[in-house]
């Protein structure tokens, strides 16, 4: 939807955004955190026991992102809102790379539990953040996190997963699109234009 000027839709950009942003950034984050947590903590949300200030910073950023997005959506600045959510997903991916819970778990399971709990909480925030734009995948993520009911029941706030909460076996949120779709859809559009 244009906000200040006309928008040009292109299948090439659609495929790129799906594959680079939804699949590689957001979807991959959710998939690897949920899968690793499910396997390493008996299908349950781990108990972080104590979340230090360094880990709290990402949780505060998640709350701040939701607050900022609420303001942007209310002002009909949808592109900026999506960019804010995607930026949070990128920060969470960097956090995971830095903390490397898949390595740390071998020597310090509690430290890995803290990292995964924080990452699950960020994913919970992203499920809310993306809901206005991606309601079906947000509901899937809601279910994978072990929440009942509907995403919108939580309102526009960060919901912290409860330690011990059962997770559902995760599945990928998004499917990578083959670049062939660009030519197929462009050809279809071209045929329609000739009619």
N, CA and C of each residue as an Amber inpcrd file, in Angstrom:
protein
   585
   0.8450000  -1.1780000   0.0000000   0.0000000   0.0000000   0.0000000
   0.8910000   1.2420000   0.0000000   0.7050000   2.1480000  -0.9590000
   1.5380000   3.3440000  -0.9830000   1.2610000   4.2320000   0.2260000
   2.3160000   4.8210000   0.7470000   2.1540000   5.7020000   1.8970000
   2.3230000   7.1610000   1.5010000   3.3530000   7.4300000   0.6960000
   3.5810000   8.8100000   0.2720000   3.7380000   8.9180000  -1.2350000
   3.8290000   7.7930000  -1.9240000   3.9740000   7.7950000  -3.3770000
   3.4710000   6.4670000  -3.9190000   3.3860000   6.3850000  -5.2410000
   2.9450000   5.1400000  -5.8700000   3.9590000   4.0360000  -5.6080000
   3.4690000   2.8170000  -5.6030000   4.3290000   1.6600000  -5.3970000
   4.3320000   0.8110000  -6.6510000   5.5160000   0.3720000  -7.0770000
   5.6270000  -0.5400000  -8.2110000   5.8190000  -1.9390000  -7.6680000
   4.9430000  -2.8540000  -8.0840000   5.0830000  -4.2520000  -7.6830000
   5.9240000  -4.9680000  -8.7260000   6.8640000  -5.7730000  -8.2680000
   7.6080000  -6.6250000  -9.2010000   7.7450000  -8.0120000  -8.5910000
   7.6000000  -9.0190000  -9.4500000   7.7290000 -10.3980000  -8.9680000
   9.1430000 -10.6770000  -8.4910000  10.1440000 -10.0340000  -9.1430000
  11.5360000 -10.2400000  -8.7330000  11.7330000  -9.7750000  -7.2880000
  11.1940000  -8.6000000  -6.9550000  11.3130000  -8.0690000  -5.5940000
  10.5030000  -8.9100000  -4.6060000   9.3440000  -9.3850000  -5.0410000
   8.5070000 -10.2450000  -4.1990000   9.2710000 -11.5200000  -3.8100000
   9.8760000 -12.1700000  -4.8050000  10.6310000 -13.4030000  -4.5510000
  11.8450000 -13.1130000  -3.6710000  12.5530000 -12.0120000  -3.9530000
  13.7270000 -11.6540000  -3.1580000  13.3420000 -11.4200000  -1.6950000
  12.2920000 -10.6560000  -1.4760000  11.8840000 -10.3700000  -0.0920000
  11.4080000 -11.6380000   0.6200000  10.6650000 -12.4710000  -0.0910000
  10.2280000 -13.7360000   0.5160000  11.4350000 -14.5710000   0.9270000
  12.3740000 -14.7510000   0.0030000  13.5060000 -15.6430000   0.2580000
  14.5300000 -15.0520000   1.2220000  14.8500000 -13.7610000   1.0650000
  15.8930000 -13.1400000   1.8940000  15.3960000 -12.6990000   3.2620000
  14.1630000 -12.2190000   3.3220000  13.6690000 -11.6760000   4.5860000
  12.7910000 -12.6770000   5.3390000  11.7270000 -13.1310000   4.6950000
  10.8170000 -14.0350000   5.4090000  11.4530000 -15.3950000   5.6870000
  12.0490000 -15.9980000   4.6720000  12.6230000 -17.3310000   4.8520000
  13.9460000 -17.2660000   5.6160000  14.9110000 -16.4840000   5.1010000
  16.2760000 -16.5130000   5.6470000  16.4230000 -15.7750000   6.9750000
  15.7190000 -14.6770000   7.1610000  15.9010000 -13.8990000   8.3990000
  14.8950000 -14.2960000   9.4740000  13.6250000 -14.0750000   9.2190000
  12.5920000 -14.3090000  10.2340000  12.2710000 -15.7980000  10.3940000
  11.9830000 -16.4690000   9.2850000  11.6170000 -17.8850000   9.3470000
  12.7300000 -18.7570000   9.8830000  13.9550000 -18.5020000   9.4470000
  15.1000000 -19.2790000   9.9090000  15.3340000 -19.0730000  11.4060000
  15.1860000 -17.8390000  11.8680000  15.3270000 -17.5520000  13.3020000
  14.3380000 -18.4090000  14.0980000  13.0720000 -18.3290000  13.7360000
  12.0470000 -19.0820000  14.4580000  12.3130000 -20.5820000  14.3910000
  12.6470000 -21.0780000  13.1990000  12.8530000 -22.5160000  13.0060000
  14.0170000 -23.0350000  13.8390000  15.1500000 -22.3600000  13.7880000
  16.3050000 -22.9200000  14.5100000  16.1650000 -22.7930000  16.0140000
  15.5630000 -21.7040000  16.5060000  15.3680000 -21.5700000  17.9550000
  14.3660000 -22.6060000  18.4490000  13.2400000 -22.7190000  17.7670000
  12.2160000 -23.6720000  18.2130000  12.7120000 -25.1160000  18.0980000
  13.3720000 -25.4490000  17.0070000  13.8550000 -26.8210000  16.8060000
  14.9100000 -27.1850000  17.8450000  15.8790000 -26.2950000  18.0480000
  16.9520000 -26.5950000  18.9980000  16.4040000 -26.6740000  20.4260000
  15.5000000 -25.7710000  20.7700000  14.9000000 -25.7990000  22.1080000
  14.0840000 -27.0720000  22.2930000  13.2880000 -27.4030000  21.2930000
  12.4410000 -28.5950000  21.3610000  13.2930000 -29.8390000  21.6030000
  14.3990000 -29.9590000  20.8790000  15.2800000 -31.1330000  21.0100000
  16.0690000 -31.1320000  22.3150000  16.5230000 -29.9670000  22.7380000
  17.4480000 -29.8930000  23.8730000  16.7770000 -29.7890000  25.2350000
  15.5080000 -29.3640000  25.2580000  14.8190000 -29.1620000  26.5430000
  13.4940000 -29.9160000  26.5890000  13.4950000 -31.1110000  26.0390000
  12.3470000 -32.0210000  26.1110000  11.0370000 -31.4050000  25.6420000
  11.1060000 -30.6020000  24.5900000   9.8890000 -30.0330000  24.0160000
   9.2450000 -28.9570000  24.8620000  10.0120000 -28.3520000  25.7690000
   9.4540000 -27.3360000  26.6720000  10.2890000 -26.0630000  26.6590000
   9.6560000 -24.9710000  27.0640000  10.3640000 -23.6980000  27.2470000
  11.3120000 -23.8680000  28.4280000  12.6100000 -23.5800000  28.2570000
  13.5480000 -23.7360000  29.3750000  13.3390000 -22.6720000  30.4470000
  13.7640000 -22.9860000  31.6570000  13.6870000 -22.0380000  32.7740000
  14.9920000 -21.2480000  32.7990000  14.9340000 -19.9190000  32.5670000
  16.1750000 -19.1450000  32.5210000  16.7640000 -18.8770000  33.9020000
  16.0030000 -19.1040000  34.9630000  16.3950000 -18.8560000  36.3540000
  16.7470000 -17.3800000  36.5650000  17.8290000 -16.8940000  35.9370000
  18.2340000 -15.5050000  36.1300000  18.6850000 -14.9300000  34.7920000
  18.0540000 -13.8470000  34.3780000  18.4160000 -13.2040000  33.1140000
  19.2100000 -11.9470000  33.4470000  20.4920000 -11.9650000  33.0870000
  21.3510000 -10.8220000  33.4140000  21.0450000  -9.6120000  32.5240000
  21.7110000  -8.5010000  32.8220000  21.4510000  -7.2350000  32.1320000
  21.7160000  -7.3180000  30.6370000  22.7700000  -8.0290000  30.2480000
  23.1160000  -8.1650000  28.8300000  21.9800000  -8.8370000  28.0530000
  21.4130000  -9.8910000  28.6320000  20.3050000 -10.5880000  27.9760000
  19.0130000  -9.7770000  28.0510000  18.8420000  -9.0260000  29.1380000
  17.6570000  -8.1750000  29.2880000  17.5790000  -7.1270000  28.1870000
  18.7430000  -6.6950000  27.6650000  18.7750000  -5.6290000  26.6580000
  17.9420000  -6.0070000  25.4260000  18.0370000  -7.2550000  24.9840000
  17.2760000  -7.6750000  23.8080000  15.7760000  -7.7590000  24.1250000
  15.4410000  -8.1360000  25.3510000  14.0260000  -8.1690000  25.7440000
  13.4520000  -6.7540000  25.7710000  14.2350000  -5.8070000  26.2760000
  13.7840000  -4.4030000  26.3010000  13.6350000  -3.8650000  24.8850000
  14.5590000  -4.2530000  24.0100000  14.4610000  -3.8190000  22.6110000
  13.1910000  -4.3790000  21.9810000  12.8380000  -5.6030000  22.3330000
  11.6210000  -6.2190000  21.7920000  10.3940000  -5.4240000  22.2290000
  10.3300000  -5.0850000  23.5070000   9.1990000  -4.2760000  23.9990000
   9.1770000  -2.9100000  23.3190000  10.3570000  -2.3060000  23.1680000
  10.4490000  -1.0060000  22.5120000  10.0240000  -1.0600000  21.0510000
  10.3740000  -2.1540000  20.3710000   9.9940000  -2.3200000  18.9670000
   8.4840000  -2.4210000  18.8290000   7.8560000  -3.1770000  19.7130000
   6.3940000  -3.2870000  19.6670000   5.7380000  -1.9240000  19.9050000
   6.2720000  -1.1690000  20.8450000   5.7250000   0.1540000  21.1420000
   5.8680000   1.0680000  19.9160000   7.0730000   1.0740000  19.3330000
   7.3340000   1.9090000  18.1610000   6.4440000   1.4820000  16.9890000
   6.3190000   0.1810000  16.7720000   5.4900000  -0.3120000  15.6800000
   4.0340000   0.0670000  15.8590000   3.5580000   0.0300000  17.0910000
   2.1800000   0.4410000  17.3640000   1.9440000   1.8720000  16.9160000
   2.9000000   2.7300000  17.2040000   2.7940000   4.1390000  16.7980000
   2.8490000   4.2740000  15.2810000   3.7640000   3.5360000  14.6470000
   3.9000000   3.6110000  13.1890000   2.6530000   3.0910000  12.4790000
   2.0910000   2.0010000  12.9720000   0.8820000   1.4390000  12.3580000
  -0.2820000   2.4180000  12.5350000  -0.3900000   3.0160000  13.7120000
  -1.4600000   3.9900000  13.9520000  -1.3430000   5.1860000  13.0090000
  -0.1060000   5.5200000  12.6160000   0.1380000   6.6360000  11.7020000
   0.1380000   6.1730000  10.2340000  -0.2320000   4.9030000   9.9780000
  -0.2650000   4.3140000   8.6290000   1.1010000   4.3390000   7.9550000
   2.1500000   4.1760000   8.7410000   3.5210000   4.1000000   8.2040000
   3.9460000   2.6290000   8.2470000   3.3170000   1.8500000   7.3780000
   3.4380000   0.3980000   7.4100000   4.8250000  -0.1060000   7.0310000
   5.4370000   0.5230000   6.0320000   6.7750000   0.0850000   5.6170000
   7.7710000   0.2440000   6.7620000   7.7090000   1.3750000   7.4480000
   8.6150000   1.6020000   8.5760000   8.3600000   0.5870000   9.6880000
   7.0910000   0.2580000   9.9070000   6.7450000  -0.7250000  10.9370000
   7.3460000  -2.0850000  10.5960000   7.2270000  -2.4850000   9.3310000
   7.7940000  -3.7710000   8.9050000   9.3160000  -3.7450000   9.0370000
   9.9300000  -2.6160000   8.6680000  11.3930000  -2.5070000   8.8020000
  11.8160000  -2.6470000  10.2620000  11.0410000  -2.0800000  11.1820000
  11.3680000  -2.1800000  12.6100000  11.3010000  -3.6310000  13.0700000
  10.2810000  -4.3680000  12.6330000  10.1480000  -5.7820000  13.0030000
  11.2910000  -6.5970000  12.4080000  11.6310000  -6.3310000  11.1480000
  12.7080000  -7.0840000  10.4920000  14.0520000  -6.7730000  11.1490000
  14.2320000  -5.5430000  11.5900000  15.4630000  -5.1610000  12.2860000
  15.5950000  -5.9440000  13.5990000  14.4890000  -6.1180000  14.3020000
  14.5030000  -6.9060000  15.5360000  14.8700000  -8.3680000  15.2340000
  14.3310000  -8.9180000  14.1530000  14.6670000 -10.2980000  13.7640000
  16.1590000 -10.4120000  13.4550000  16.7180000  -9.4020000  12.7860000
  18.1550000  -9.4100000  12.4810000  18.9810000  -9.3270000  13.7670000
  18.5500000  -8.4870000  14.7170000  19.2440000  -8.3840000  16.0040000
  19.2120000  -9.7180000  16.7460000  18.0700000 -10.3970000  16.6930000
  17.9490000 -11.6950000  17.3650000  18.8690000 -12.7280000  16.7160000
  18.9890000 -12.6900000  15.3990000  19.9090000 -13.6060000  14.7080000
  21.3540000 -13.3370000  15.1180000  21.7360000 -12.0550000  15.2170000
  23.1000000 -11.7120000  15.6600000  23.3280000 -12.1790000  17.0990000
  22.3250000 -11.9850000  17.9450000  22.3870000 -12.4240000  19.3440000
  22.6550000 -13.9260000  19.4140000  21.9290000 -14.6880000  18.6030000
  22.0990000 -16.1480000  18.5900000  23.4960000 -16.5430000  18.1260000
  23.9860000 -15.8790000  17.0830000  25.3310000 -16.1820000  16.5950000
  26.3700000 -15.8940000  17.6730000  26.1870000 -14.7830000  18.3570000
  27.1250000 -14.3850000  19.4090000  27.0880000 -15.3540000  20.5900000
  25.8900000 -15.7490000  20.9950000  25.7300000 -16.6160000  22.1750000
  25.9530000 -18.0950000  21.8640000  25.7350000 -18.4930000  20.6180000
  25.9350000 -19.8850000  20.1580000  25.4700000 -20.9430000  21.1610000
  24.1610000 -20.9790000  21.4650000  23.6880000 -21.9470000  22.4640000
  23.9510000 -23.3990000  22.0850000  24.0380000 -23.7000000  20.7860000
  24.3120000 -25.0730000  20.3280000  25.7180000 -25.5240000  20.7080000
  26.6390000 -24.5660000  20.9360000  27.9840000 -24.9060000  21.4140000
  28.0270000 -24.8640000  22.9410000  27.4390000 -23.8010000  23.5150000
  27.4810000 -23.5610000  24.9580000  26.7990000 -24.6810000  25.7380000
  25.7540000 -25.2850000  25.1540000  24.9680000 -26.2890000  25.8770000
  25.8240000 -27.4750000  26.3360000  26.9230000 -27.7420000  25.6300000
  27.8000000 -28.8670000  25.9850000  28.5130000 -28.6480000  27.3200000
  28.7840000 -27.3880000  27.6420000  29.5150000 -27.1020000  28.8910000
  28.6680000 -26.3690000  29.9360000  27.6100000 -25.6510000  29.4910000
  26.8070000 -24.8570000  30.4310000  25.3560000 -24.8250000  29.9530000
  24.6080000 -25.8510000  30.3420000  23.2180000 -25.9730000  29.8890000
  22.3590000 -24.8040000  30.3760000  22.6640000 -24.2650000  31.5610000
  21.8760000 -23.1540000  32.0900000  22.0810000 -21.8860000  31.2630000
  23.3070000 -21.6320000  30.8270000  23.5690000 -20.4600000  29.9740000
  22.8220000 -20.5990000  28.6460000  22.8060000 -21.8060000  28.1000000
  22.0560000 -22.0560000  26.8620000  20.5620000 -21.8550000  27.1000000
  20.0780000 -22.2610000  28.2750000  18.6630000 -22.0790000  28.6120000
  18.2850000 -20.5970000  28.6150000  19.1500000 -19.7600000  29.1670000
  18.8950000 -18.3180000  29.2030000  18.8180000 -17.7680000  27.7800000
  19.8090000 -18.1090000  26.9540000  19.8440000 -17.6240000  25.5720000
  18.5940000 -18.0520000  24.8170000  18.2180000 -19.3080000  24.9400000
  17.0530000 -19.8090000  24.2110000  15.7570000 -19.2040000  24.7440000
  15.6790000 -18.9900000  26.0490000  14.4860000 -18.3480000  26.6110000
  14.3410000 -16.9300000  26.0580000  15.4520000 -16.1870000  26.0360000
  15.4140000 -14.8260000  25.4980000  15.0060000 -14.8660000  24.0210000
  15.5940000 -15.7750000  23.2600000  15.2670000 -15.8830000  21.8330000
  13.7970000 -16.2640000  21.6260000  13.2730000 -17.1730000  22.4340000
  11.8560000 -17.5370000  22.3410000  10.9620000 -16.3460000  22.6600000
  11.3770000 -15.5250000  23.6180000  10.5930000 -14.3430000  23.9800000
  10.5980000 -13.3300000  22.8420000  11.7500000 -13.1590000  22.2000000
  11.8120000 -12.2550000  21.0430000  10.9050000 -12.7820000  19.9320000
  10.9340000 -14.0860000  19.6960000  10.0690000 -14.6890000  18.6770000
   8.6030000 -14.4730000  19.0400000   8.2960000 -14.5560000  20.3190000
   6.9360000 -14.2750000  20.7710000   6.5580000 -12.8270000  20.4360000
   7.5140000 -11.9110000  20.6160000   7.2770000 -10.5110000  20.2540000
   7.1140000 -10.3360000  18.7550000   7.9140000 -11.0540000  17.9720000
   7.8120000 -10.9570000  16.5110000   6.4890000 -11.5180000  16.0050000
   5.9790000 -12.5250000  16.6740000   4.6700000 -13.0940000  16.2990000
   3.6060000 -12.0090000  16.4080000   3.6940000 -11.1770000  17.4390000
   2.7570000 -10.0620000  17.5980000   3.0560000  -8.9680000  16.5800000
   4.3440000  -8.6220000  16.4310000   4.7460000  -7.5340000  15.5380000
   4.3240000  -7.7860000  14.0930000   4.4500000  -9.0270000  13.6470000
   4.1250000  -9.3360000  12.2570000   2.6500000  -9.6800000  12.0540000
   1.8840000  -9.8090000  13.1250000   0.4920000 -10.2220000  12.9970000
  -0.3320000  -9.3530000  12.0380000  -0.2220000  -8.0190000  12.0860000
  -1.0350000  -7.2210000  11.1560000  -0.6890000  -7.4680000   9.6840000
   0.5150000  -7.9550000   9.4210000   0.9840000  -8.1490000   8.0560000
   0.9650000  -9.6170000   7.6290000   1.2010000 -10.5150000   8.5790000
   1.3070000 -11.9490000   8.3020000   0.4740000 -12.7240000   9.3400000
  -0.8490000 -12.5880000   9.3010000  -1.6660000 -13.1920000  10.3630000
  -1.5900000 -14.7120000  10.4430000  -1.4940000 -15.3980000   9.3020000
  -1.5190000 -16.8620000   9.3340000  -0.2230000 -17.4410000   9.8900000
   0.9260000 -16.9120000   9.4560000   2.1940000 -17.4170000   9.9920000
   2.3520000 -16.9990000  11.4570000   1.7950000 -15.8570000  11.8430000
   1.8430000 -15.4480000  13.2480000   1.0380000 -16.4040000  14.1170000
  -0.0950000 -16.8630000  13.6010000  -0.8980000 -17.8310000  14.3500000
  -0.1740000 -19.1680000  14.4580000   0.4960000 -19.5830000  13.3670000
   1.2770000 -20.8290000  13.4200000   2.3540000 -20.7350000  14.4970000
   3.0600000 -19.6090000  14.5110000   4.1200000 -19.4020000  15.4980000
   3.5410000 -19.3910000  16.9060000   2.3990000 -18.7810000  17.0760000
   1.6760000 -18.7630000  18.3510000   1.4460000 -20.1990000  18.8420000
   1.0060000 -21.0480000  17.9200000   0.7560000 -22.4550000  18.2550000
   2.0490000 -23.1950000  18.5740000   3.0950000 -22.9920000  17.7620000
   4.3790000 -23.6630000  17.9990000   4.9500000 -23.2910000  19.3740000
   4.7070000 -22.0420000  19.7930000   5.2020000 -21.5910000  21.1010000
   4.4050000 -22.1770000  22.2660000   3.3350000 -22.8930000  21.9440000
   2.5470000 -23.5560000  22.9860000   1.4640000 -22.6890000  23.5940000
   1.1770000 -21.5580000  22.9590000   0.1010000 -20.6950000  23.4450000
  -1.2320000 -21.2360000  22.9420000  -2.2740000 -20.9850000  23.7110000
  -3.6130000 -21.3950000  23.2920000  -4.3600000 -20.1920000  22.7440000
  -5.4670000 -20.4350000  22.0680000  -6.2820000 -19.3360000  21.5500000
  -5.6630000 -18.6910000  20.3260000  -5.9580000 -17.4150000  20.1800000
  -5.5130000 -16.6700000  19.0080000  -4.4800000 -15.6240000  19.3820000
  -3.6320000 -15.2670000  18.4190000  -2.5810000 -14.2700000  18.6470000
  -3.1870000 -12.9800000  19.1830000  -4.2630000 -12.5290000  18.5560000
  -4.8400000 -11.2340000  18.9360000  -5.3880000 -11.2110000  20.3630000
  -5.5930000 -12.3860000  20.9650000  -6.0650000 -12.4250000  22.3570000
  -5.0600000 -11.7960000  23.3220000  -3.7790000 -11.7800000  22.9250000
  -2.7310000 -11.2310000  23.7950000  -2.6540000  -9.7120000  23.7510000
  -3.2940000  -9.0990000  22.7520000  -3.1840000  -7.6520000  22.6020000
  -1.8140000  -7.2720000  22.0560000  -1.5480000  -5.9730000  22.0480000
  -0.2980000  -5.4620000  21.4720000   0.7310000  -5.2930000  22.5800000
   1.2340000  -6.4180000  23.0750000   2.2370000  -6.4000000  24.1370000
   3.0960000  -7.6550000  24.0410000   4.2390000  -7.6010000  24.6880000
   5.1370000  -8.7490000  24.6740000   4.6290000  -9.8030000  25.6570000
   4.4200000 -11.0030000  25.1460000   4.0210000 -12.1220000  26.0070000
   5.2490000 -12.9780000  26.2560000   5.5880000 -13.1450000  27.5150000
   6.7320000 -13.9660000  27.9040000   6.2770000 -15.4170000  28.0110000
   6.9900000 -16.3450000  27.3620000   6.6320000 -17.7570000  27.5020000
   6.8590000 -18.2090000  28.9470000   6.0460000 -19.1240000  29.4040000
   6.2010000 -19.6490000  30.7610000   7.1960000 -20.8050000  30.7570000
   8.1990000 -20.7850000  31.6410000   9.1130000 -21.9210000  31.7340000
   8.3250000 -23.2210000  31.9350000   8.6850000 -24.2570000  31.1950000
   7.9830000 -25.5320000  31.2770000   6.8410000 -25.6620000  30.2890000
   6.4570000 -24.5580000  29.6850000   5.3660000 -24.5660000  28.6990000
   5.7230000 -25.5000000  27.5490000   4.7730000 -26.3650000  27.1530000
   5.0130000 -27.3230000  26.0740000   5.0260000 -26.6210000  24.7270000
   6.0260000 -26.9260000  23.9280000   6.1160000 -26.4200000  22.5620000
   5.5450000 -27.4680000  21.6180000   5.0230000 -27.0380000  20.4940000
   4.6170000 -27.9860000  19.4650000   5.8240000 -28.2580000  18.5720000
   5.9050000 -29.4510000  17.9800000   7.0070000 -29.7050000  17.0490000
   6.9730000 -28.6570000  15.9260000   8.0490000 -27.8690000  15.7710000
   8.0110000 -26.7730000  14.7990000   8.1500000 -27.2360000  13.3520000
   7.5320000 -26.4820000  12.4850000   7.6420000 -26.6550000  11.0370000
   8.0540000 -25.3040000  10.4590000   8.6400000 -25.2760000   9.2600000
   9.0110000 -23.9880000   8.6610000   7.7890000 -23.0810000   8.4970000
   7.9710000 -21.8000000   8.7910000   6.8800000 -20.8250000   8.6520000
   6.6500000 -20.4250000   7.2010000   7.7320000 -20.4010000   6.4200000
   7.6590000 -19.9110000   5.0430000   8.3640000 -20.8820000   4.1040000
   7.9960000 -20.8110000   2.8420000   8.5920000 -21.6570000   1.8200000
   9.4120000 -20.7980000   0.8680000  10.6070000 -21.2520000   0.5840000
  11.4620000 -20.5400000  -0.3710000  10.8430000 -20.6590000  -1.7540000
  10.8030000 -19.5390000  -2.4710000  10.2350000 -19.5270000  -3.8100000
  11.3310000 -19.7050000  -4.8480000  11.0430000 -20.4950000  -5.8630000
  11.9720000 -20.7030000  -6.9700000  11.8920000 -19.4840000  -7.8880000
  13.0170000 -19.0700000  -8.4060000  13.0430000 -17.8860000  -9.2650000
  12.2500000 -18.0790000 -10.5540000  11.9190000 -19.3110000 -10.8960000
  11.1040000 -19.5670000 -12.0870000   9.7470000 -18.8900000 -11.9900000
   9.2760000 -18.6940000 -10.7710000   7.9650000 -18.0680000 -10.5790000
   7.9480000 -16.6580000 -11.1640000   9.0960000 -15.9800000 -11.1780000
   9.1740000 -14.6200000 -11.7240000   8.7660000 -14.6300000 -13.1950000
   9.3860000 -15.5390000 -13.9650000   9.0760000 -15.6210000 -15.3950000
   7.6420000 -16.0820000 -15.6310000   7.1900000 -17.0610000 -14.8480000
   5.8350000 -17.5740000 -15.0240000   4.7960000 -16.4930000 -14.7690000
   4.9400000 -15.7850000 -13.6670000   3.9420000 -14.7660000 -13.3120000
   4.0210000 -13.5420000 -14.2230000   5.2360000 -13.1780000 -14.6250000
   5.3940000 -12.0520000 -15.5470000   4.7530000 -12.3880000 -16.8920000
   4.9340000 -13.6190000 -17.3380000   4.3190000 -14.0590000 -18.5980000
   2.7960000 -14.0310000 -18.4920000   2.2840000 -14.4810000 -17.3690000
   0.8190000 -14.4590000 -17.1650000   0.2910000 -13.0310000 -17.2060000
   1.0010000 -12.1290000 -16.5440000   0.5930000 -10.7250000 -16.5510000
   0.6530000 -10.1470000 -17.9490000   1.6970000 -10.5230000 -18.6890000
   1.8500000 -10.0400000 -20.0550000   0.7060000 -10.4780000 -20.9390000
   0.2510000 -11.7320000 -20.7600000  -0.8750000 -12.2440000 -21.5440000
  -2.1540000 -11.4900000 -21.2080000  -2.3440000 -11.1720000 -19.9330000
  -3.5230000 -10.4340000 -19.5200000  -3.5170000  -9.0270000 -20.1290000
  -2.2940000  -8.4380000 -20.2050000  -2.1970000  -7.0860000 -20.7510000
  -2.5630000  -7.0500000 -22.2350000  -2.3720000  -8.1500000 -22.9160000
  -2.6680000  -8.1880000 -24.3630000  -4.1430000  -8.4080000 -24.6470000
  -4.8990000  -8.7920000 -23.6480000  -6.3340000  -9.0940000 -23.8830000
  -7.1330000  -7.8230000 -23.9340000
